[in-house]
Amino acid sequence: MRCAALRAPRVSATRYEAVAAGLGSIRGTVFHCMNVYKAIVFTLISSLMFAAMSSLVRFSGETAPVGQVVFFRAAFGIIPITLFVLFRGEFFQMIRTRRVVGHAGRGIFSVVGMFLNFASLARLPIVDATALSFASPLAAVALSAIVLKERVRVYRWSAVALGFVGVLVMLWPHFDPSRYSGLATTATAVGAMCGLAGAIINAGAVIQTRRLTDTETTSSIVFYFSLFCALASLATLPFGWIWPSPMQLVALIATGLIGGLSHIFLTESYRHAPQSVVAPFNYTTMLWALIFGYVFLGETPVPIVLVGASIIAVAGLIVVFRERQLGRREVDAPPPAP
């Protein structure tokens, strides 16, 4: 489907995954005719793949150290992304950069955030860790006001407060000694704190990404993000990496390949519809995480955790719809590059 395009101001993003892993060159474009149904399908596929990747991280994290899992996720994630960029004829745009220091700064946020997220997945049920990661857009709203001096009114601050309540509800069972014994209590508490800290750190990566998009292409941002994470995690090689069994090796490689493909589908969804249209469908990731955890890992979430996850989802959707209203007030703004 061909679409006419006009230049428009860039708008801020509301989901850290979308902002932190861009591939395209669609920033600053408003599309007058879009294939919304295709965008929704691509978003649903991306959400399914992201949940599958999280399941593989959960499986691999039971035996492999976090640094090794991060390395396979980042290194093998570069493969589908690079092939896709080559197919689009944008390879040189991907490797070209004028802000090496900026990419390094973003890389520090990203690698710390990925380590924390994967540490959370290794210690918590998949749906718990996934739901905590969705607190990141809410943290990004707060950081936007503090760091970027963006005007955040009562409507979005209320959503942030609601999301914080959801996080507290979710965290409560993981600090309840009556549910676990011995080291299990410590492990789940550490996992919960890693998940929350990872959400905040990833919000910082969003802020840094917004700064980079002033001069950098989204393909270069995601390439140097993956490269930095791969190199940083490779430095953990002397600290307990295992020699994986054939099954473990397949799971580790699949983690990277599926993660890369997930970002490709997410990017393509933003080419066909505004971010405010497709963002609500990202929350199907939590549904898939619930299914995968129950079917493949025998994880049954505590009802109060589902209540907290629902509160976080509602708060995130409030932010999405508010961003859409603000965008319409100024211009029919484009989706941010994922």
URCOR-V565377 format. One record per residue. SS is DSSP state (@ for helix, = for strand, . for the rest). PHI is phi in whole degrees, -180 to 180 (* if undefined). NEAR is the number of other ideal C-beta (glycine too) atoms within 10 Angstrom. Layout:
ss=SS phi=PHI near=NEAR
ss=SS phi=PHI near=NEAR
//
This chain:
ss=. phi=* near=8
ss=. phi=-88 near=4
ss=. phi=-134 near=13
ss=. phi=-78 near=9
ss== phi=-139 near=13
ss== phi=-130 near=12
ss== phi=-76 near=8
ss=. phi=-153 near=16
ss=. phi=-64 near=11
ss=. phi=-75 near=15
ss=. phi=-112 near=21
ss=. phi=-79 near=18
ss=. phi=-96 near=26
ss=. phi=-126 near=28
ss=. phi=-128 near=24
ss=@ phi=-64 near=27
ss=@ phi=-61 near=22
ss=@ phi=-66 near=27
ss=@ phi=-77 near=28
ss=@ phi=-79 near=25
ss=. phi=-136 near=26
ss=. phi=-80 near=29
ss=. phi=-130 near=27
ss=. phi=-92 near=22
ss=. phi=-128 near=17
ss=. phi=-100 near=20
ss=. phi=-59 near=18
ss=. phi=82 near=16
ss== phi=-122 near=18
ss== phi=-109 near=17
ss== phi=-96 near=19
ss=. phi=-93 near=9
ss=. phi=-139 near=10
ss=. phi=-134 near=16
ss=. phi=-101 near=15
ss=@ phi=-65 near=13
ss=@ phi=-63 near=10
ss=@ phi=-63 near=15
ss=@ phi=-61 near=22
ss=@ phi=-66 near=17
ss=@ phi=-62 near=17
ss=@ phi=-62 near=23
ss=@ phi=-66 near=26
ss=@ phi=-64 near=18
ss=@ phi=-65 near=17
ss=@ phi=-61 near=27
ss=@ phi=-64 near=24
ss=@ phi=-62 near=19
ss=@ phi=-67 near=22
ss=@ phi=-64 near=25
ss=@ phi=-67 near=25
ss=@ phi=-64 near=21
ss=@ phi=-62 near=22
ss=@ phi=-62 near=27
ss=@ phi=-64 near=25
ss=@ phi=-68 near=26
ss=@ phi=-64 near=28
ss=@ phi=-61 near=27
ss=@ phi=-66 near=22
ss=@ phi=-68 near=28
ss=. phi=-68 near=19
ss=. phi=-72 near=10
ss=. phi=-125 near=14
ss=. phi=-91 near=24
ss=. phi=-67 near=20
ss=@ phi=-58 near=23
ss=@ phi=-59 near=20
ss=@ phi=-69 near=24
ss=@ phi=-65 near=28
ss=@ phi=-61 near=26
ss=@ phi=-60 near=24
ss=@ phi=-65 near=25
ss=@ phi=-62 near=28
ss=@ phi=-76 near=26
ss=@ phi=-65 near=19
ss=@ phi=-79 near=20
ss=@ phi=-70 near=26
ss=@ phi=-66 near=18
ss=@ phi=-61 near=15
ss=@ phi=-66 near=18
ss=@ phi=-65 near=23
ss=@ phi=-64 near=17
ss=@ phi=-61 near=12
ss=@ phi=-66 near=20
ss=@ phi=-66 near=23
ss=@ phi=-61 near=11
ss=@ phi=-60 near=9
ss=. phi=-86 near=14
ss=. phi=72 near=8
ss=. phi=-119 near=19
ss=@ phi=-63 near=14
ss=@ phi=-70 near=11
ss=@ phi=-66 near=17
ss=@ phi=-72 near=23
ss=@ phi=-91 near=15
ss=. phi=-77 near=13
ss=. phi=-152 near=17
ss=. phi=-116 near=9
ss=. phi=-137 near=17
ss=@ phi=-62 near=9
ss=@ phi=-64 near=7
ss=@ phi=-63 near=19
ss=@ phi=-65 near=22
ss=@ phi=-65 near=11
ss=@ phi=-63 near=17
ss=@ phi=-66 near=25
ss=@ phi=-62 near=20
ss=@ phi=-63 near=16
ss=@ phi=-58 near=20
ss=@ phi=-66 near=28
ss=@ phi=-69 near=23
ss=@ phi=-65 near=18
ss=@ phi=-62 near=25
ss=@ phi=-68 near=25
ss=@ phi=-59 near=22
ss=@ phi=-68 near=23
ss=@ phi=-62 near=27
ss=@ phi=-70 near=28
ss=@ phi=-65 near=24
ss=@ phi=-66 near=29
ss=@ phi=-64 near=31
ss=@ phi=-73 near=23
ss=@ phi=-119 near=24
ss=. phi=-119 near=28
ss=. phi=-58 near=24
ss=@ phi=-58 near=27
ss=@ phi=-66 near=27
ss=@ phi=-65 near=31
ss=@ phi=-64 near=26
ss=@ phi=-65 near=29
ss=@ phi=-63 near=30
ss=@ phi=-63 near=31
ss=@ phi=-65 near=28
ss=. phi=-78 near=24
ss=. phi=-78 near=27
ss=@ phi=-61 near=29
ss=@ phi=-59 near=31
ss=@ phi=-70 near=27
ss=@ phi=-65 near=23
ss=@ phi=-65 near=29
ss=@ phi=-61 near=24
ss=@ phi=-65 near=17
ss=@ phi=-67 near=17
ss=@ phi=-62 near=21
ss=@ phi=-70 near=16
ss=@ phi=-81 near=10
ss=. phi=-90 near=15
ss=. phi=-90 near=13
ss=. phi=59 near=8
ss=. phi=-75 near=14
ss=. phi=-81 near=8
ss=. phi=-116 near=18
ss=. phi=-91 near=10
ss=@ phi=-58 near=8
ss=@ phi=-58 near=13
ss=@ phi=-77 near=23
ss=@ phi=-62 near=13
ss=@ phi=-64 near=14
ss=@ phi=-65 near=23
ss=@ phi=-62 near=20
ss=@ phi=-63 near=13
ss=@ phi=-62 near=18
ss=@ phi=-62 near=28
ss=@ phi=-63 near=17
ss=@ phi=-62 near=13
ss=@ phi=-60 near=25
ss=@ phi=-64 near=25
ss=@ phi=-62 near=12
ss=@ phi=-63 near=18
ss=@ phi=-68 near=29
ss=@ phi=-73 near=20
ss=@ phi=-53 near=14
ss=@ phi=-61 near=19
ss=@ phi=-80 near=24
ss=@ phi=-115 near=13
ss=. phi=-94 near=14
ss=@ phi=-62 near=10
ss=@ phi=-71 near=7
ss=@ phi=-87 near=12
ss=. phi=-132 near=16
ss=. phi=-136 near=8
ss=. phi=60 near=8
ss=@ phi=-67 near=8
ss=@ phi=-61 near=12
ss=@ phi=-62 near=16
ss=@ phi=-64 near=11
ss=@ phi=-62 near=15
ss=@ phi=-69 near=21
ss=@ phi=-64 near=18
ss=@ phi=-63 near=16
ss=@ phi=-61 near=22
ss=@ phi=-64 near=23
ss=@ phi=-68 near=18
ss=@ phi=-63 near=23
ss=@ phi=-63 near=27
ss=@ phi=-67 near=21
ss=@ phi=-63 near=18
ss=@ phi=-63 near=26
ss=@ phi=-63 near=27
ss=@ phi=-69 near=17
ss=@ phi=-63 near=22
ss=@ phi=-66 near=26
ss=@ phi=-64 near=25
ss=@ phi=-64 near=22
ss=@ phi=-64 near=26
ss=@ phi=-61 near=28
ss=@ phi=-61 near=21
ss=@ phi=-65 near=21
ss=@ phi=-65 near=27
ss=@ phi=-60 near=20
ss=@ phi=-69 near=15
ss=@ phi=-67 near=21
ss=. phi=-67 near=19
ss=. phi=-66 near=10
ss=. phi=-129 near=11
ss=. phi=-102 near=22
ss=. phi=-78 near=24
ss=@ phi=-67 near=26
ss=@ phi=-65 near=26
ss=@ phi=-70 near=24
ss=@ phi=-63 near=28
ss=@ phi=-73 near=27
ss=@ phi=-65 near=24
ss=@ phi=-72 near=23
ss=@ phi=-61 near=28
ss=@ phi=-65 near=26
ss=@ phi=-63 near=16
ss=@ phi=-65 near=19
ss=@ phi=-64 near=24
ss=@ phi=-65 near=20
ss=@ phi=-68 near=14
ss=@ phi=-65 near=20
ss=@ phi=-72 near=25
ss=@ phi=-64 near=15
ss=. phi=-67 near=11
ss=. phi=-88 near=16
ss=. phi=-52 near=12
ss=. phi=-72 near=7
ss=. phi=-107 near=9
ss=. phi=93 near=11
ss=. phi=-61 near=15
ss=. phi=-101 near=11
ss=. phi=-91 near=6
ss=. phi=-71 near=17
ss=. phi=-72 near=10
ss=@ phi=-53 near=7
ss=@ phi=-66 near=10
ss=@ phi=-65 near=17
ss=@ phi=-64 near=14
ss=@ phi=-61 near=13
ss=@ phi=-64 near=21
ss=@ phi=-66 near=22
ss=@ phi=-65 near=17
ss=@ phi=-63 near=17
ss=@ phi=-57 near=27
ss=@ phi=-70 near=25
ss=@ phi=-64 near=18
ss=@ phi=-68 near=22
ss=@ phi=-61 near=25
ss=@ phi=-64 near=26
ss=@ phi=-64 near=21
ss=@ phi=-60 near=24
ss=@ phi=-68 near=26
ss=@ phi=-64 near=23
ss=@ phi=-65 near=19
ss=@ phi=-64 near=25
ss=@ phi=-61 near=25
ss=@ phi=-64 near=21
ss=@ phi=-63 near=29
ss=@ phi=-74 near=28
ss=@ phi=-77 near=22
ss=@ phi=-114 near=24
ss=. phi=-160 near=22
ss=. phi=-62 near=23
ss=@ phi=-59 near=26
ss=@ phi=-67 near=20
ss=@ phi=-80 near=19
ss=@ phi=-90 near=26
ss=@ phi=-56 near=27
ss=@ phi=-58 near=15
ss=@ phi=-75 near=18
ss=@ phi=-63 near=26
ss=@ phi=-73 near=21
ss=@ phi=-66 near=16
ss=@ phi=-56 near=27
ss=@ phi=-66 near=23
ss=@ phi=-65 near=14
ss=@ phi=-65 near=21
ss=@ phi=-62 near=29
ss=@ phi=-63 near=23
ss=@ phi=-67 near=15
ss=@ phi=-62 near=21
ss=@ phi=-63 near=24
ss=@ phi=-74 near=15
ss=@ phi=-74 near=10
ss=@ phi=-96 near=14
ss=@ phi=-119 near=14
ss=. phi=67 near=8
ss=. phi=-92 near=18
ss=. phi=-115 near=11
ss=. phi=-69 near=20
ss=. phi=-71 near=16
ss=@ phi=-53 near=9
ss=@ phi=-66 near=13
ss=@ phi=-67 near=22
ss=@ phi=-65 near=17
ss=@ phi=-63 near=13
ss=@ phi=-62 near=25
ss=@ phi=-63 near=25
ss=@ phi=-65 near=16
ss=@ phi=-64 near=20
ss=@ phi=-62 near=28
ss=@ phi=-63 near=18
ss=@ phi=-62 near=14
ss=@ phi=-62 near=26
ss=@ phi=-64 near=26
ss=@ phi=-67 near=17
ss=@ phi=-60 near=18
ss=@ phi=-63 near=24
ss=@ phi=-59 near=22
ss=@ phi=-68 near=16
ss=@ phi=-68 near=19
ss=@ phi=-60 near=23
ss=@ phi=-65 near=19
ss=@ phi=-63 near=11
ss=@ phi=-65 near=17
ss=@ phi=-64 near=20
ss=@ phi=-66 near=12
ss=@ phi=-67 near=8
ss=@ phi=-93 near=10
ss=. phi=-170 near=12
ss=. phi=-71 near=13
ss=. phi=-70 near=22
ss=. phi=-78 near=24
ss=. phi=-71 near=29
ss=. phi=-68 near=26
ss=. phi=-65 near=28
ss=. phi=-75 near=29
//
